[in-house]
Amino acid sequence: MNVFLRCQFVPVLMLSMFCLVSCRQKPEVTGTDQSVSFQGQSIADQISFIVSLDTLKGSKKLKHIINQQDSILSLRSEKEKNPFYHYYRARKFSLAKKKDSALAAYQQIKGYQKNDDIELLKDIAIISYSIANGAMVEASLMNRILSGLKTAETKKSRLTYLYYDLIAQAYYQNHNEQKSLEYAAMYFAAHPYKNHPVIKQRYFDISFLLASRLGDLKKMLYYNNQARILAINIKDSLALARTYDNQAQIYSKQMKPGEALDCSRIYFRFLKKMDNLNDIAYNNLATSFIRNAQPDSAIFYYRAGMEMEKKDPSGKRKTSPYMGLIDAYKLKGDYRSALEAADSLYKTEIRNNKAIEAAKIAELHEKYEVEKKDRSINELNSRNKLNEKLISQQRWLLFMVLVISLTAVSLFIVTYRQLRLKDKNKLLAADNQRLIMEQKLLQAQLNPHFIFNAISNLQGLISSGNTSESVRYLKSFSGLLRAILEQNRKDFITIDEEISSLNNYLLLQQMRYADTFTYEISVSKEIDAQATLIPPMLIQPFVENAIEHGFRNIPYQGWLKISFDQQNGQLEITIDDNGCGLNNKASGNHQKQSLAQTILAERFEALFCRYSQNANFTLTDKNDTGERGVLVKINIPIIND
């Protein structure tokens, strides 16, 4: 099992969290589930960062990150609400081999929703501690792992691969290597970073070990070959050397002790060159010497490995070197030394068992101390609750007095404000009346100008001697004048009414300027012309400028298009002509358009802008773009009758 752990088969919980924001921002928790944000980063991002740290090679960088984040989060005022604070505390205790403290810290982790990724991470950590002793995994614990896997698969969690890892380890400890190998493959397939060299190398090493336990020579050859190819591609000399140690096991199963010894020597010499020798390397090389019938060399390397093992501060001793010595001495025919090695093996097992018992006693004592502290804490909590209840009653009494006082003050303030509001409403009513009068005065500025031009037109017809046309013109003019006078009494008229007035006006102008221009008035289907209201005489000044000044002295027939449309929730009125434009000084169009703009701006201020409503207009000389005429666009709020 020690080799198994050395291949990093334990669930990958040596993780860290996203630290860039946590170093700078005040704690903040918002949102739900994976959209939850803590300290400026979403929980999903932080879990992803934890998963990515699985690709770290070696434990020094990981230990540095864990210690760094624990130090940073410990300084936060609301650290107890941060699940990652407890996570790092647990990892720190785990590195210090404080199992109970680590487990207690993991149990304090709380997710934001049932079965979210934080809760799954907590579940994985606690289960991994439950099976870390290498003992057989009981059915109840296995069911818990499978239940967690089902939840993770249903939610499509990024932590699903860790449940596959737990199941693979559980089957390994239950001596079901075939199932363990299957779930190891599922772990690799589900890993978010399965294409990373570190993850691949770990998977190949694990799979080789399981294939070796199964005695499946074909799979041993396959996984070792894959590991070697990867090591060569990424130029990992240690991983490459490790494939020679694996190859030695393959040659042993193929009954090729000489080739097995050569591979073991290559691996041993590499570790020696890198100053990375360990007692296991000595033990493996010695085993190869025995299989090659070289007991003296085997004895030498077994004993050298045992000397190196004595430097282990934990004091625990492996039994495999003594078992190897027994075989070596038997092969040599030195049964006395073999008996001494067997005696040493017995003593080592007794010593190891005592150490295990002592550790269990220490663990029980630690649990007792923890429970004792918990009882003391519970007693203090009970006292605190009683004190809090008394304080709460006093606060409630104070609150009632405060509420009564505030109610009295509020009644006084409300009464006073109502009196003030009445006075303010009177002022607003007077101001509204003033604004209405201003709007009507602005309308009145337009009408004399129009009437003057209309009478001039009539005078021209009478002077020409065309009596019938003069009568028809006078009839149309009187009807139009009556409509204008009626509209002057209104703040708004319907589009239909405006179109009717425009038709009368344009008809009069066509009678005056025969064959000079044509016109078209259109209303979008989105606009109800009978219900939509606009200010009266809004369009007529621009139409008049187009006819009187835009079409003056042009050598072609003019056209005028007026359209009503809905754009961006507003009524858009477009007046488009093909006249001489604004820059023709002879027409005087620019000066007249400026007057129309000024009057329209004042009307907009009186009707809309003072009430915070958006109303505007643009006037464009199309000659600047190579076309003819002027384009006017008026945008006002849509007002329905």
C-alpha positions as CSV (number, residue, x, y, z in Angstrom):
1,M,0.0,0.0,0.0
2,N,3.0,2.4,0.6
3,V,3.9,2.1,-3.1
4,F,0.3,2.8,-4.0
5,L,0.3,6.0,-2.0
6,R,3.7,6.9,-3.4
7,C,2.1,6.9,-6.9
8,Q,-0.3,9.6,-5.7
9,F,-3.4,7.4,-5.8
10,V,-5.0,9.0,-2.8
11,P,-7.9,11.4,-3.8
12,V,-6.5,14.6,-5.0
13,L,-7.3,17.0,-2.2
14,M,-4.0,18.8,-2.0
15,L,-5.7,21.8,-3.5
16,S,-5.7,25.6,-3.2
17,M,-8.1,28.5,-3.9
18,F,-8.1,31.5,-6.2
19,C,-6.2,34.1,-4.1
20,L,-5.7,37.2,-6.3
21,V,-9.0,38.9,-5.3
22,S,-9.0,37.6,-1.7
23,C,-5.9,39.5,-1.1
24,R,-7.5,42.8,-2.0
25,Q,-11.2,42.9,-1.5
26,K,-13.6,43.0,1.4
27,P,-15.6,39.8,1.9
28,E,-18.9,39.8,0.0
29,V,-21.3,37.0,-0.7
30,T,-24.0,37.4,-3.4
31,G,-26.0,35.2,-5.7
32,T,-27.0,31.5,-5.6
33,D,-25.3,28.2,-6.4
34,Q,-22.5,28.4,-9.0
35,S,-23.2,32.1,-9.6
36,V,-22.4,32.9,-5.9
37,S,-19.6,35.3,-5.6
38,F,-17.3,35.6,-2.6
39,Q,-14.7,38.3,-2.4
40,G,-15.2,39.3,-6.0
41,Q,-14.8,35.9,-7.5
42,S,-17.5,33.3,-8.2
43,I,-17.5,30.0,-6.4
44,A,-17.3,28.3,-9.8
45,D,-14.1,30.1,-10.6
46,Q,-12.5,29.2,-7.2
47,I,-13.5,25.5,-7.5
48,S,-11.9,25.5,-11.0
49,F,-8.7,26.9,-9.6
50,I,-8.7,24.2,-7.0
51,V,-9.1,21.6,-9.6
52,S,-6.3,23.1,-11.7
53,L,-3.8,22.9,-8.8
54,D,-4.1,19.1,-9.2
55,T,-1.5,19.6,-12.0
56,L,1.2,20.9,-9.6
57,K,4.2,18.6,-9.5
58,G,5.6,18.3,-6.0
59,S,4.3,19.3,-2.7
60,K,6.4,22.4,-1.9
61,K,4.5,24.8,-4.1
62,L,1.2,23.4,-2.9
63,K,2.2,23.7,0.8
64,H,3.3,27.3,0.1
65,I,-0.1,28.2,-1.4
66,I,-2.0,26.6,1.5
67,N,0.0,28.4,4.2
68,Q,-0.2,31.7,2.3
69,Q,-4.0,31.5,1.9
70,D,-4.5,30.4,5.5
71,S,-2.6,33.4,6.6
72,I,-4.5,35.8,4.4
73,L,-8.0,34.5,5.3
74,S,-7.2,34.4,9.0
75,L,-6.9,38.2,9.0
76,R,-10.5,38.6,7.6
77,S,-13.1,39.9,10.0
78,E,-15.8,37.6,8.5
79,K,-13.6,34.6,8.0
80,E,-16.0,32.2,9.7
81,K,-18.5,32.7,6.9
82,N,-15.9,31.9,4.2
83,P,-15.9,28.1,3.4
84,F,-12.4,28.4,1.9
85,Y,-11.0,29.6,5.2
86,H,-12.0,26.3,6.9
87,Y,-10.8,24.4,3.8
88,Y,-7.3,25.9,4.1
89,R,-7.2,25.4,7.8
90,A,-8.0,21.7,7.3
91,R,-5.3,21.4,4.6
92,K,-2.8,23.0,6.9
93,F,-3.7,20.7,9.8
94,S,-3.5,17.8,7.4
95,L,0.1,18.7,6.3
96,A,1.0,18.9,10.0
97,K,-0.5,15.4,10.5
98,K,-3.2,16.7,12.9
99,K,-5.9,14.4,11.6
100,D,-8.6,15.3,14.2
101,S,-8.1,19.0,13.8
102,A,-8.2,18.8,10.1
103,L,-11.4,16.7,10.2
104,A,-13.0,19.2,12.5
105,A,-12.1,22.1,10.2
106,Y,-13.6,20.2,7.2
107,Q,-16.8,19.7,9.1
108,Q,-17.2,23.5,9.5
109,I,-17.4,24.0,5.8
110,K,-20.9,25.1,4.7
111,G,-22.1,25.5,1.1
112,Y,-24.6,28.0,-0.1
113,Q,-27.1,25.4,-1.4
114,K,-27.7,21.7,-0.8
115,N,-25.2,19.6,-2.8
116,D,-23.4,22.5,-4.4
117,D,-19.7,22.1,-5.2
118,I,-18.6,23.3,-1.8
119,E,-20.7,20.6,-0.1
120,L,-19.3,18.0,-2.5
121,L,-15.8,19.1,-1.8
122,K,-16.4,18.8,2.0
123,D,-18.0,15.3,1.5
124,I,-15.0,14.1,-0.5
125,A,-12.5,15.4,2.1
126,I,-14.2,13.7,5.0
127,I,-14.6,10.4,3.1
128,S,-10.9,10.4,2.1
129,Y,-10.0,10.7,5.8
130,S,-12.3,7.8,6.6
131,I,-10.5,5.5,4.2
132,A,-6.9,6.9,4.6
133,N,-6.0,4.2,7.1
134,G,-5.7,1.6,4.4
135,A,-8.2,-0.8,6.1
136,M,-11.1,-2.5,4.3
137,V,-13.9,-0.1,3.3
138,E,-17.2,-1.1,4.9
139,A,-20.5,-1.3,2.9
140,S,-22.0,1.8,4.6
141,L,-19.0,3.9,3.7
142,M,-19.0,2.5,0.1
143,N,-22.7,3.4,-0.2
144,R,-22.0,6.9,0.9
145,I,-19.3,7.3,-1.8
146,L,-21.7,5.9,-4.5
147,S,-24.4,8.3,-3.3
148,G,-22.0,11.2,-3.6
149,L,-21.0,10.1,-7.1
150,K,-24.7,10.0,-8.2
151,T,-25.2,13.5,-6.9
152,A,-22.1,14.8,-8.6
153,E,-23.0,13.1,-11.9
154,T,-26.6,14.5,-11.8
155,K,-25.3,18.0,-11.2
156,K,-22.5,17.5,-13.8
157,S,-20.0,18.7,-11.2
158,R,-16.4,19.3,-12.0
159,L,-15.5,17.3,-8.9
160,T,-17.1,14.1,-10.2
161,Y,-13.6,12.7,-11.0
162,L,-12.7,12.8,-7.3
163,Y,-15.5,10.4,-6.5
164,Y,-14.2,8.0,-9.2
165,D,-10.8,8.3,-7.4
166,L,-12.3,7.5,-4.0
167,I,-14.1,4.4,-5.4
168,A,-10.9,3.2,-7.1
169,Q,-9.0,3.5,-3.8
170,A,-11.9,1.8,-1.9
171,Y,-11.8,-1.2,-4.3
172,Y,-8.0,-1.4,-4.0
173,Q,-8.2,-1.5,-0.2
174,N,-10.9,-4.2,-0.6
175,H,-8.5,-6.2,-2.8
176,N,-10.6,-5.9,-5.9
177,E,-7.9,-4.7,-8.3
178,Q,-10.0,-5.3,-11.4
179,K,-12.7,-2.8,-10.3
180,S,-10.1,-0.4,-9.0
181,L,-8.5,-0.4,-12.5
182,E,-11.9,0.3,-14.1
183,Y,-12.6,3.3,-11.8
184,A,-9.1,4.6,-12.2
185,A,-9.8,4.8,-16.0
186,M,-13.0,6.6,-15.3
187,Y,-11.1,9.0,-13.0
188,F,-8.7,9.8,-15.8
189,A,-11.4,10.2,-18.4
190,A,-13.5,12.6,-16.2
191,H,-10.5,14.7,-15.1
192,P,-10.8,18.3,-16.4
193,Y,-7.0,18.3,-17.0
194,K,-6.6,14.8,-18.4
195,N,-4.4,16.1,-21.1
196,H,-1.9,17.6,-18.7
197,P,1.4,15.6,-18.4
198,V,1.2,15.3,-14.6
199,I,-2.3,13.8,-14.7
200,K,-1.3,11.4,-17.5
201,Q,1.8,10.3,-15.7
202,R,-0.1,9.7,-12.5
203,Y,-2.7,7.6,-14.3
204,F,-0.1,5.5,-16.1
205,D,1.8,4.8,-12.9
206,I,-1.4,3.9,-11.0
207,S,-2.7,1.6,-13.8
208,F,0.7,-0.1,-14.1
209,L,0.6,-0.9,-10.3
210,L,-2.9,-2.3,-10.5
211,A,-2.1,-4.4,-13.6
212,S,1.0,-5.7,-11.7
213,R,-1.3,-6.7,-8.8
214,L,-3.6,-8.4,-11.2
215,G,-0.7,-10.2,-12.9
216,D,-1.8,-8.8,-16.3
217,L,1.5,-8.7,-18.2
218,K,-0.1,-7.3,-21.3
219,K,-1.5,-4.3,-19.5
220,M,1.7,-3.8,-17.6
221,L,3.6,-3.6,-20.9
222,Y,1.0,-1.1,-22.3
223,Y,0.9,1.3,-19.4
224,N,4.7,1.3,-18.9
225,N,5.2,2.0,-22.5
226,Q,2.8,4.9,-22.4
227,A,4.5,6.3,-19.4
228,R,7.9,6.0,-21.1
229,I,6.7,7.8,-24.3
230,L,5.2,10.6,-22.2
231,A,8.4,10.9,-20.1
232,I,10.5,11.2,-23.2
233,N,8.1,13.8,-24.8
234,I,8.1,16.1,-21.7
235,K,11.8,15.3,-20.9
236,D,11.1,14.1,-17.4
237,S,14.2,12.2,-16.5
238,L,12.8,10.9,-13.1
239,A,9.6,9.6,-14.7
240,L,11.7,7.9,-17.5
241,A,14.0,6.3,-14.9
242,R,10.9,5.0,-13.0
243,T,9.8,3.1,-16.2
244,Y,13.0,1.1,-15.9
245,D,12.0,0.1,-12.4
246,N,8.6,-1.0,-13.8
247,Q,10.4,-2.8,-16.6
248,A,12.3,-4.8,-14.0
249,Q,9.0,-6.1,-12.7
250,I,7.9,-7.0,-16.2
251,Y,11.1,-9.0,-16.8
252,S,10.7,-10.8,-13.5
253,K,7.3,-12.0,-14.5
254,Q,8.7,-13.0,-17.9
255,M,11.4,-15.1,-16.0
256,K,14.2,-12.9,-17.3
257,P,16.1,-12.1,-14.0
258,G,19.2,-10.8,-15.8
259,E,17.3,-8.1,-17.8
260,A,15.3,-7.3,-14.6
261,L,18.5,-6.7,-12.7
262,D,19.9,-4.5,-15.5
263,C,16.7,-2.3,-15.4
264,S,16.8,-2.1,-11.6
265,R,20.5,-0.9,-11.8
266,I,19.6,1.8,-14.3
267,Y,16.9,3.2,-12.0
268,F,19.1,2.9,-8.9
269,R,22.1,4.6,-10.5
270,F,19.8,7.5,-11.7
271,L,18.5,8.1,-8.2
272,K,22.0,7.9,-6.8
273,K,23.2,10.5,-9.4
274,M,20.3,12.8,-8.5
275,D,21.0,12.3,-4.8
276,N,17.4,11.0,-4.4
277,L,18.0,7.5,-3.2
278,N,15.5,5.9,-0.7
279,D,15.2,2.6,1.2
280,I,12.6,1.3,-1.3
281,A,15.1,1.7,-4.2
282,Y,17.6,-0.3,-2.2
283,N,15.0,-3.0,-1.5
284,N,13.9,-3.3,-5.1
285,L,17.5,-3.7,-6.4
286,A,18.2,-6.3,-3.7
287,T,15.1,-8.2,-4.8
288,S,16.4,-8.2,-8.3
289,F,19.7,-9.7,-7.1
290,I,17.9,-12.5,-5.3
291,R,15.9,-13.3,-8.5
292,N,19.2,-13.4,-10.4
293,A,20.7,-15.8,-7.8
294,Q,23.1,-13.2,-6.3
295,P,22.4,-13.5,-2.6
296,D,25.6,-11.6,-1.4
297,S,24.7,-8.5,-3.5
298,A,21.1,-8.8,-2.3
299,I,22.2,-8.9,1.4
300,F,24.4,-5.8,0.9
301,Y,21.6,-3.7,-0.6
302,Y,19.0,-4.9,1.9
303,R,21.2,-3.9,4.8
304,A,22.1,-0.5,3.1
305,G,18.4,0.2,2.7
306,M,17.7,-0.7,6.3
307,E,20.5,1.8,7.4
308,M,18.9,4.5,5.3
309,E,15.5,3.7,6.8
310,K,16.8,4.3,10.3
311,K,17.1,8.0,9.4
312,D,13.3,8.2,9.1
313,P,12.2,10.4,12.1
314,S,8.8,8.5,12.4
315,G,10.7,5.5,13.8
316,K,8.5,3.1,11.8
317,R,10.4,0.2,10.2
318,K,9.3,-1.9,7.1
319,T,9.3,-5.7,7.3
320,S,10.0,-6.4,3.6
321,P,13.8,-6.0,3.9
322,Y,13.9,-8.7,6.7
323,M,11.8,-11.0,4.6
324,G,14.2,-10.4,1.7
325,L,17.2,-11.1,4.0
326,I,15.6,-14.4,5.0
327,D,15.3,-15.5,1.3
328,A,18.9,-14.3,0.6
329,Y,20.4,-16.2,3.5
330,K,18.4,-19.3,2.5
331,L,19.6,-19.1,-1.0
332,K,23.2,-18.7,0.3
333,G,22.7,-21.7,2.7
334,D,23.3,-19.6,5.8
335,Y,20.3,-20.7,7.8
336,R,21.7,-19.3,11.1
337,S,21.7,-15.7,9.6
338,A,18.3,-16.5,8.1
339,L,17.0,-17.3,11.6
340,E,18.5,-14.1,13.0
341,A,16.8,-12.2,10.2
342,A,13.5,-13.9,11.0
343,D,13.9,-13.0,14.7
344,S,14.6,-9.4,13.7
345,L,11.5,-9.5,11.5
346,Y,9.4,-10.7,14.5
347,K,10.8,-8.0,16.8
348,T,10.1,-5.3,14.1
349,E,6.5,-6.4,13.7
350,I,6.1,-6.3,17.5
351,R,7.6,-2.8,17.6
352,N,5.4,-1.6,14.7
353,N,2.3,-3.1,16.4
354,K,3.2,-1.3,19.6
355,A,3.7,2.0,17.7
356,I,0.3,1.5,16.1
357,E,-1.4,0.8,19.4
358,A,0.4,3.9,20.9
359,A,-0.9,6.0,18.0
360,K,-4.4,4.7,18.5
361,I,-4.2,5.5,22.3
362,A,-2.9,9.0,21.5
363,E,-5.7,9.5,19.0
364,L,-8.3,8.4,21.5
365,H,-6.8,10.7,24.1
366,E,-6.9,13.6,21.6
367,K,-10.5,12.8,20.9
368,Y,-11.3,12.8,24.6
369,E,-9.7,16.2,25.0
370,V,-11.6,17.5,22.0
371,E,-14.9,16.2,23.4
372,K,-14.0,17.7,26.8
373,K,-13.4,21.0,25.2
374,D,-16.7,20.7,23.2
375,R,-18.6,20.1,26.5
376,S,-17.0,23.2,28.0
377,I,-18.0,25.2,24.9
378,N,-21.6,23.9,25.0
379,E,-21.9,25.0,28.7
380,L,-20.5,28.4,27.8
381,N,-23.0,28.6,24.9
382,S,-25.9,27.8,27.2
383,R,-24.9,30.6,29.6
384,N,-24.4,32.9,26.7
385,K,-27.9,32.1,25.4
386,L,-29.4,32.8,28.8
387,N,-27.6,36.2,29.0
388,E,-28.6,37.0,25.4
389,K,-32.3,36.3,26.3
390,L,-32.1,38.7,29.2
391,I,-30.4,41.3,27.1
392,S,-33.0,40.7,24.3
393,Q,-35.9,41.4,26.8
394,Q,-34.2,44.7,27.8
395,R,-33.7,45.7,24.2
396,W,-37.3,44.9,23.4
397,L,-38.5,47.2,26.2
398,L,-36.2,49.9,25.0
399,F,-37.4,49.3,21.4
400,M,-41.0,49.8,22.4
401,V,-40.3,53.1,24.1
402,L,-38.3,54.2,21.0
403,V,-41.2,53.2,18.7
404,I,-43.7,55.1,20.6
405,S,-41.5,58.2,20.6
406,L,-40.8,57.8,16.9
407,T,-44.5,57.4,16.1
408,A,-45.3,60.7,17.9
409,V,-42.5,62.5,16.0
410,S,-43.5,61.0,12.7
411,L,-47.2,62.1,13.2
412,F,-45.9,65.7,13.7
413,I,-43.6,65.5,10.7
414,V,-46.4,64.1,8.4
415,T,-48.9,66.7,9.4
416,Y,-46.3,69.5,8.9
417,R,-45.3,68.1,5.5
418,Q,-49.0,67.8,4.3
419,L,-49.4,71.5,5.0
420,R,-46.3,72.3,3.1
421,L,-47.4,70.1,0.2
422,K,-50.7,71.9,-0.1
423,D,-48.9,75.2,-0.4
424,K,-46.5,73.7,-2.9
425,N,-49.4,72.2,-5.0
426,K,-50.9,75.7,-5.3
427,L,-47.6,77.1,-6.6
428,L,-47.3,74.2,-9.1
429,A,-50.9,74.8,-10.4
430,A,-50.1,78.4,-11.0
431,D,-46.8,77.5,-12.7
432,N,-48.7,75.0,-15.0
433,Q,-51.1,77.7,-16.0
434,R,-48.2,80.0,-16.8
435,L,-46.6,77.3,-19.0
436,I,-49.9,76.7,-20.9
437,M,-50.1,80.4,-21.7
438,E,-46.5,80.4,-22.9
439,Q,-47.2,77.5,-25.3
440,K,-50.3,79.3,-26.7
441,L,-48.3,82.5,-27.2
442,L,-45.6,80.5,-29.1
443,Q,-48.3,79.0,-31.4
444,A,-49.6,82.6,-32.0
445,Q,-46.1,83.5,-33.2
446,L,-46.5,81.0,-36.1
447,N,-50.0,81.8,-37.2
448,P,-49.6,85.5,-38.2
449,H,-46.6,84.6,-40.3
450,F,-48.6,81.8,-42.1
451,I,-51.7,84.0,-42.6
452,F,-49.6,86.8,-44.1
453,N,-48.2,84.4,-46.7
454,A,-51.6,82.9,-47.5
455,I,-53.2,86.4,-48.1
456,S,-50.2,87.2,-50.3
457,N,-51.0,84.1,-52.4
458,L,-54.6,85.2,-52.7
459,Q,-53.6,88.6,-53.8
460,G,-51.4,87.1,-56.5
461,L,-54.3,85.1,-57.9
462,I,-56.7,88.1,-57.9
463,S,-54.1,90.2,-59.7
464,S,-53.8,87.6,-62.4
465,G,-57.5,87.9,-63.2
466,N,-58.3,84.3,-62.6
467,T,-61.7,84.7,-60.8
468,S,-62.7,81.1,-60.5
469,E,-59.4,80.0,-59.1
470,S,-59.5,83.0,-56.7
471,V,-62.9,82.0,-55.4
472,R,-61.7,78.3,-55.0
473,Y,-58.5,79.5,-53.3
474,L,-60.5,81.8,-51.0
475,K,-62.9,79.0,-50.0
476,S,-60.0,76.7,-49.2
477,F,-58.2,79.4,-47.4
478,S,-61.2,80.3,-45.2
479,G,-61.6,76.6,-44.3
480,L,-58.0,76.3,-43.4
481,L,-58.0,79.6,-41.4
482,R,-61.0,78.3,-39.4
483,A,-59.2,75.1,-38.6
484,I,-56.1,77.0,-37.5
485,L,-58.1,79.2,-35.2
486,E,-59.8,76.2,-33.6
487,Q,-56.5,74.4,-33.1
488,N,-55.0,77.4,-31.4
489,R,-57.3,76.8,-28.5
490,K,-55.8,73.3,-28.1
491,D,-52.5,72.1,-26.7
492,F,-52.6,69.0,-28.8
493,I,-54.4,67.7,-31.9
494,T,-54.6,64.3,-33.5
495,I,-52.3,63.4,-36.5
496,D,-55.5,63.1,-38.7
497,E,-56.3,66.8,-37.9
498,E,-52.7,67.8,-38.6
499,I,-52.7,65.9,-41.9
500,S,-56.1,67.5,-42.9
501,S,-54.6,71.0,-42.3
502,L,-51.5,70.2,-44.2
503,N,-53.5,68.9,-47.2
504,N,-55.5,72.1,-47.3
505,Y,-52.3,74.2,-47.0
506,L,-50.4,72.2,-49.7
507,L,-53.4,72.3,-52.0
508,L,-53.4,76.1,-51.7
509,Q,-49.7,76.2,-52.5
510,Q,-50.1,73.9,-55.5
511,M,-52.8,76.2,-56.8
512,R,-50.4,79.1,-56.5
513,Y,-47.3,77.3,-57.9
514,A,-48.9,75.2,-60.6
515,D,-46.8,72.1,-61.6
516,T,-44.0,73.3,-59.3
517,F,-44.0,70.4,-56.8
518,T,-45.8,67.2,-55.7
519,Y,-46.2,65.9,-52.2
520,E,-46.9,62.7,-50.3
521,I,-48.0,62.1,-46.7
522,S,-47.7,58.6,-45.1
523,V,-48.5,57.1,-41.6
524,S,-46.8,53.9,-40.4
525,K,-49.1,51.0,-39.5
526,E,-47.8,51.2,-35.9
527,I,-49.3,54.7,-35.5
528,D,-53.0,55.2,-34.8
529,A,-53.5,58.6,-36.5
530,Q,-56.9,59.1,-34.9
531,A,-55.6,58.6,-31.4
532,T,-52.0,59.9,-31.4
533,L,-51.6,63.5,-30.4
534,I,-49.1,66.1,-31.5
535,P,-48.8,69.9,-30.9
536,P,-50.7,71.9,-33.6
537,M,-48.8,73.8,-36.3
538,L,-45.7,71.6,-35.6
539,I,-44.8,70.7,-39.2
540,Q,-46.2,73.6,-41.2
541,P,-43.2,76.0,-40.7
542,F,-40.8,73.5,-42.3
543,V,-43.3,72.6,-45.1
544,E,-43.7,76.4,-45.8
545,N,-39.9,76.9,-45.9
546,A,-39.5,73.9,-48.3
547,I,-42.1,75.4,-50.8
548,E,-41.4,79.1,-50.5
549,H,-37.6,78.9,-50.4
550,G,-36.5,75.4,-51.2
551,F,-38.4,75.1,-54.5
552,R,-37.8,78.7,-55.6
553,N,-36.1,79.1,-59.0
554,I,-35.2,75.4,-59.3
555,P,-35.0,74.0,-62.9
556,Y,-36.8,70.8,-62.0
557,Q,-40.1,69.6,-60.4
558,G,-39.9,69.5,-56.6
559,W,-41.2,66.8,-54.3
560,L,-42.1,66.8,-50.6
561,K,-42.5,63.7,-48.4
562,I,-44.0,63.8,-44.9
563,S,-44.0,60.6,-42.9
564,F,-45.1,59.6,-39.4
565,D,-43.3,56.6,-37.8
566,Q,-42.5,55.0,-34.5
567,Q,-38.8,54.7,-33.6
568,N,-37.3,53.7,-30.2
569,G,-40.6,54.2,-28.4
570,Q,-41.1,57.7,-29.8
571,L,-43.0,59.4,-32.6
572,E,-40.6,60.3,-35.5
573,I,-41.9,62.9,-38.0
574,T,-39.8,63.3,-41.2
575,I,-40.1,66.2,-43.7
576,D,-37.9,65.5,-46.8
577,D,-37.6,67.7,-49.9
578,N,-35.4,67.9,-53.0
579,G,-35.2,71.7,-53.0
580,C,-32.1,73.9,-53.3
581,G,-31.0,73.3,-49.7
582,L,-29.8,75.5,-46.9
583,N,-26.6,76.9,-48.4
584,N,-28.3,78.6,-51.3
585,K,-28.1,82.3,-50.3
586,A,-30.4,83.4,-53.0
587,S,-33.3,81.4,-51.5
588,G,-33.1,82.8,-48.0
589,N,-33.9,79.2,-46.8
590,H,-31.2,79.1,-44.1
591,Q,-32.5,82.2,-42.3
592,K,-36.1,81.0,-42.5
593,Q,-35.2,77.5,-41.3
594,S,-33.3,79.1,-38.3
595,L,-36.4,81.0,-37.3
596,A,-38.5,77.8,-37.5
597,Q,-35.9,75.9,-35.4
598,T,-35.9,78.6,-32.7
599,I,-39.7,78.6,-32.4
600,L,-39.9,74.8,-32.4
601,A,-37.2,74.6,-29.7
602,E,-39.1,77.1,-27.5
603,R,-42.3,75.0,-28.0
604,F,-40.5,71.8,-27.0
605,E,-39.2,73.5,-23.9
606,A,-42.7,74.6,-22.9
607,L,-44.5,71.3,-23.7
608,F,-42.0,68.5,-23.0
609,C,-38.6,69.4,-21.6
610,R,-39.8,71.0,-18.4
611,Y,-41.6,67.7,-17.6
612,S,-38.4,65.7,-18.1
613,Q,-39.7,64.2,-21.4
614,N,-37.4,63.7,-24.3
615,A,-38.2,65.8,-27.4
616,N,-35.7,66.9,-30.1
617,F,-35.3,67.6,-33.8
618,T,-32.5,67.6,-36.4
619,L,-32.2,69.5,-39.6
620,T,-29.8,68.2,-42.3
621,D,-28.7,69.9,-45.6
622,K,-28.6,67.0,-48.1
623,N,-26.3,69.0,-50.4
624,D,-23.4,68.1,-48.1
625,T,-23.9,64.5,-49.0
626,G,-24.2,65.0,-52.8
627,E,-28.0,65.0,-52.8
628,R,-30.6,67.8,-53.0
629,G,-32.8,69.4,-50.5
630,V,-33.3,69.4,-46.7
631,L,-34.2,66.5,-44.3
632,V,-35.9,67.4,-41.0
633,K,-36.5,64.8,-38.3
634,I,-38.7,65.6,-35.3
635,N,-38.8,63.1,-32.3
636,I,-41.5,63.6,-29.6
637,P,-43.1,61.3,-27.0
638,I,-46.0,59.2,-28.1
639,I,-49.2,60.7,-26.5
640,N,-52.5,58.9,-27.0
641,D,-55.9,60.5,-26.7
